[in-house]
């Protein structure tokens, strides 16, 4: 029997393909893409008539400079619009100050999450007394106070036109809550109100939790929590009655932020001896905040919080430590030999009276960028979480996972050399089951060097349709579906 090739040759071919795929996932886009009709294979649900808008990094090099971290690429908005079984795509760079300043200068000019541009001594002294906060809103998209904004972890959301994706400008709130750091994962209440918090750095640091009234930009402070060394918290938990801040032991001396000259995240230190502190805040103010102490861990994303009689069940996508942050630097991500830490779904039980945060259970498989059905109200029980994850330990995101949080069972979808992003659940009109709907995910097909919007049946995790984009879309973070 004739043998074609060898095992070593096969591995080399796999390595070459993986390198090409990684390059496409983190390749700078040359410019905007005007609306274009996409070729659809399969059948789209007739009731899918809105638009999916996503944001993510899409420019990693400016002149001689390359950003250091995936989180630091300049933001691009991506729009997939559904009309009568047809799909159009448009992509447009967000004209943030960070983007336009770098474009004019021919090099990076703003400090980002993990990137510090080369500044002159004069510029460093100037930024010490008048810090330039980046508005590179490449993490999430949200309807906020009657506007549509892109968000990052600074307090500068950027408004854009939902139809044309044209940038309007930084959205300012008419109050003095202030702060420098926030989350790009606000909680939206049943009435449309928005809940979030900011971190204030200074001689007296604090977390200021606020509520934004529906349809307005009026913010009301829910609680102010003093803190000596603020923790890095990418998201938080909430129910109709409570807010939960999970302070992982990845903390910063506020003076370091001001004086070190390092990129933002490099100032944080891992202090596992502190453990994880969950602070429960009564949104009504009727009871003082209480704390629950648990073992050290790290997480970017809260999944959901369920409220029961005497406790909160807080679900997160957790890691043993924050080494995931370094693993998501651009150089390791472009290196096929580099490995990525594995996450686990973890559920903590927090007594409402305070005390010990008990790890009830954890589930594999690993996943990230978790989404649940939007109609699952904060505080109520749920069953399914969806997200991209690795098919094998150490890989990048190579499959979509539907995890049943009640028993740890999972269904998955994957295809050779396909790299999915966040999976957004859209409910079937009139459906009665929690998983009655479809998932929308932007997926890179490495073999074709193109991305496609893939539509899956959320019940069975089988592919219903895909709409092929005109090029590869860089790996992004989060987006929202807007009804027509």
N, C-alpha and C positions, 0 to 999 in steps of 0.2 A: 504494500500500500504506500502510495506516495504521500509524503508529508510536506505541506507548504508552510514555510516559515518555521520559526523556533519560538520557544517560550520567551526568550530574551527579546527577540524581535517584536513579539506581541506586546510585551511590557513597554518597550520603547515607543511603539505606536500609540499605546494608551497614554503614555506620558506626554507625547507630542500633542495629542488631541486635547488632553487636559490643560496643557499650557496655552493652546489656542483659545480654549473656552474661557480660562481665567482672564486672558487678555481682553476678550470681548466683554466680559462682565464688568471690567474696570477700565474701559476705554473712553477717553474723552470724546464727546460728541462735537462734530465740526461746527454745528450751528442749529438754528431753529428748523423745524419741519412744518411746513404749511399743511392744513387739513388735507388728508388724502384718503380715498376709499380703499378699504382693505379687502383682500380675497378671503371669503369665509368658506371653510369646509365643515361639514356636519350641519346640524340644525340648531339655531338659536331659539330659545323660548320666545314666543310671540309677544309676551308681556314685558320683555326686557327692553325698556324704552328710555332709559335715563342716560347718564354719563358717569364714567369712572374717571376721577382725576387723582393723579398721584404726584408726589414730589420725591426727588432723590438726587444724589450727587451725580453730575454728568460732565464736569470739567475738573480734571485732576492736575493738569499742567497749565501754567501761564508763563510764557517766556521761558526763562531758565529755571523756574521754580516748579517743584512738584509737591503737592500736599502730602503730608506724612500719613494721614489716616483716612480710611473710607468715609468717616463722618464729616470730613472737611472739604470734599469736592463741592464745587459751586452748583447750586440747585437748578434743576430743570423740572418744569411741569409737564406731565404727560396726560393727555385726554383721549379716552376712548368713548365715542358717542354711538349709542344704539338707536336706530330708526328703522322700523318696518323690516327687521331681519338683516339690516345692513349695519356695517361698522365703519366709522372713520377714525383716523388717528391724527393728532397734532402734538408737537412737542415744542416748548418754548422756554428758553432760559429765563429764570426769574431775574429781573433787573434790580437786584438788591444793591445797596451801597458797596458791599463787599465785591460783587461781581463787576459793577461799572468802574469802581476805583482801580481794581486790578487790570481791567481791560485797558483803561486809559494809561496806566503806568507801565504796562507790559510785564508786570510781575505781581506776586501776592503782596497785599498791603494790610490785611486784617489778620489778627490772631484768631485762630479757630480752636476747635476742641483740643487738637493735639498738634497743631502746626503753628509755628512762630516764624513769620517772615523776617528776613534780614533787615533790620532797621539800623539807622545811624544812631549814634549816642544821643544826639539832640532829639530824635524821634522817640527814643526810649524814655528819656526824661519827660517829654511832653505827654506821652501816653500814661506815665505814672500819675500825673496830676489830672489828666483828662482822658480816661481810658476810652478807647474806641471799641464799642461793643458790636460784634458782628451781627448782621441781619441775614446771614446766609441760611434761609429757611428751607432746609432740605430734609426735614424729618416727617412732617405730617401736614395734612390739609383739614380745614374745619370751617363750618359755617359759624360765624361769630358776630353776634349783634347785628344781624341783617347783612353782614359782609361775608366774603369768602377770603380766607387767609391761608397762607403757608406759614408753618411754624418751625422754630428750632428751640434750643434750650435757653436762649437768651430772651429778654423781655421785649423783643421787637418783632411781633408778627407782621408779615408783609401782605397787604391786601392785593388781590388781583381780580381781573374780570373773569368770571366763570365761563363765559361764552368764548372769548377770544384768547384767554390766558395772558392778556396784557397786564403788566405790573402797574398798580395804582400807587403804591408807596407804603411806608411803614405806618401801621395803625397805632395811634396813640390813645390812651385812656384818659378821661378827664378827672383824674384823681392823683393822690400823692402816695399811693401804696409803695411805689418804687421797687427796689430790688434789682438784682442783676441776673439771677438764674431762675429758671422756671422749668416746667415740663411741656413737651409737645404732645402730651397725652391728657388733656382735660377730660373731665367726666361731664357728660350731657345728661341733665335730669329729664324726667318724663315730660315736664312742661317746657323744655327747650332751654332752661337755664344752664349755665356752664360753671363748673367748679374746678378751681385750680389753686396753685400756691406759688409764691415766689420766695427765694432765699435772699436775705439781705446780708451783705458782708460789711464789716466795720468793727469798731471797738465793741459794739454789742450786736452780735449776729442774731437773726431770728428767721423762722419760717412764718410767713403770713399767708394763711389760707383765706381765699376769697370766693364769693359767689357773684356771677354776672347774671343780672336779670334777663329774662327772655326778650330778644329783639332789641336790646339796648347795649350801650357800652358802660352802663352804670355798675360799678363793682362795690360790693359790701364785704368788709372784713368779717370772716367767721371766727377766726382765732389767730392770736399771735403767740408763737412758741419760741422762747429764747433758747439759743443753742450756742455752746462754746466753740465746738469744732463741727461745722456743718458736714453732713454726709452727701455723697453723690447719689441722687435718687432720680432715675430717669422717668419714673412713673409712680403712681400711688393708687391706693384702693379707696372705694367709696360705696356707701349705700344711701338710701333716702335719709337715714338718721345719723350716719357717722362718716368720718374721714379717717383713713388709716395711712400714716406715714411709716414706711419701713426704712429705718436708718441702718443700713448695712455698715459694717465697720471699715468703710473706705472713706476716710475723712480728711479734712484739710484745716490747717492753721490759717485763719483769714489773712494774717500778715503775709503769708507766703503768696497768696493770690495777688497781693498788691506790690510786693517787693522783689519776688524771685526772678521775674523776667522769663519764666518758663511758660510753655503752653499750658492752658487751663488744667487739663486732666493730669499733667505731670506733677502738679502740686499735691495731689491726693496720696495718702499713705494707707496701706492695708494694716489694720490693727485688730487682728482676730481675737485678741484677749478681751476686747470690748463686747463681743457677741453682737447679735442683731437686736435692735430695740424697735418694737412696734408701738407707736403712739396712737391711741384711739381718741378722737376728738368728737364730742357731741355737737352736731351742727346747730342745735337749738341754743347751745350755751347753758343748758340747764344743769349740766354736770361738768366738773373740771376734767381735763384730759387725764387719762390713765395710761400706764405703760405696761407692756408685756415683753419679757426678756427671753431671747432664744439663742441658739447656737449661731456661730458666724456663717454667713453665706453671702452671695452677691446675686443680683438680678437686675436686668434692664426692665423687664415687663411684668406688671401685674396682669393676671388673666381676668379675674372676677372675684367679688366678695359676696358671700352668702350670709345673711343674718338669721340666726336662730334665737331661741328664747334667751339664753344667757351667754352667748358667745358669737364671735364672727369667724367664719371659715374663709381664710385669705389664701388665694391661689396665685402662685408666681411661677415663672420659668427661671429656675435657679441654677447657679454654678457654685462650686465649692469655694471659689475665690475670684478676684477680678482679672485673672490672666486673660480672659476673653477679650479685654480691651486691647491689650498689646497684640493679640492674635488677629485683630481686625485692622491693624495698620496696613497701609497699601502694599508695602514690600512683601510681607508674609502672604497676603491674599493673592498676589500675583505669582507667588512661588508654589508650584504644585507639590513640592516636598514638605511644605509647612503644614502643620496640623492645627485643627481648631478644637478647643475644649467642648466637651459634651454637656448639654443641659439636661435637666430633669424637671418635670412638672411636680411641684410640691404644694401640699395643702397644710396650712397651719391653723390650729384652733386657738383663738385669742379670747380668754374670758373677758366679758364686758367690765368686770370689776378690776381687771388688771391681774398681773401675776406672771405665770410662765406661758410662753408661746410654745405649744406642743406641736411637733411635727406629726401629723396624723398619718400621712402616707406620702409616697412619691411614686411617680410612674415614668417608665420609658415607653415609647421611644423619645429621643431628643427632638425638640422642635423650637422654633423661634417665631418672632413677629406674630404672636397669637391673636386670633380673633374669635369671638363668639357671635352668635346671632344678635344683631342690634336690638331686637325686640325683647331680649332677655333683660329685664329691669334689674338695676343695681340692687343687690340685697336678696334677690329671689334665687331659688335653686336652678341649676342648669345641668346639662349632661355632656355637651360636646364642645371641644375647642379645636380650631383648625389652624394649621401653620406649616410653613416649609421646614424641612429638617434634613439631616444627612442620612443616607442609606447605610453608611458605615462610619464608625468612630473616626474622627479627625477630618472628615470630608467637609466641603462647603455644602450649601443647601441643594440637595439633589432629588428630593421627592416632596410631595404634599402629604400631610398627616391629618387624619381625623381621629382625635383621641376621645374615648369615652372616659370621662373623669370618674365615673362611679365604679368602674372595675379595671381600668387600665388597658382595656382592649383597644385595638386601633385598626383602621383601614387606611390604605395608602394608595397614592397614584404616582407613577414614575414612568420615564421613558429614557432610552439611552441618550447620553449627552444633553439632557434637558435639566435646566436649573430654574426652579420656580421661585417666585417672590411671595409676598404676603397674599393670603387667600381671603377675599372678602365675601361674606355670605349675603346673598340676596334672597329674601323669602318669596316662595311661590304665593301669589295672591290667593287667599282663601285656604291656604294650607293649614293643617292642624298639628302636625308633628314638629318638634323643634328643628329637625334636620330636613324639613321639606323646603327645598330651595336649590340654588346653584351657587357655586363658588367661582369667583373671577380671580385669575392669577396671571401676571405677566411672566412669561417663561422664555428663557433663552434656549433656542435650539442650536447647540454648538456646531452640529454638522452642517447646518445651513448658514451659520453666522447671522442669524436673524432671530428676533423675538416674536412672540405671538401672544395674544390674549387668549388664554385657554379657559373654557367654560366647562365645569364639571358638575355632574349630578351630586349634590351634597349628601344624599342618602347612600348611594352606592360607590361614590368616588370613581365613577367612570366618565370618560370624556364625551361631552355632547357636541362641542364645536370648538373651532379655533379661528381667530382672525389674525393673519400674518402681517406683522408690521414691516415697514420698508427697510429696516436695518436692525442691528442689535441695540437693545436698550440697556444701559448700564444697570447693574443691580441697585435697586432702590429700597426704600423703607416702608412708608405708609401712604394710604390714600383713602378716599371716601367715594361712595356711590351717591349720586344726586338724582333724585327722581326727575323725570321730564316736566 
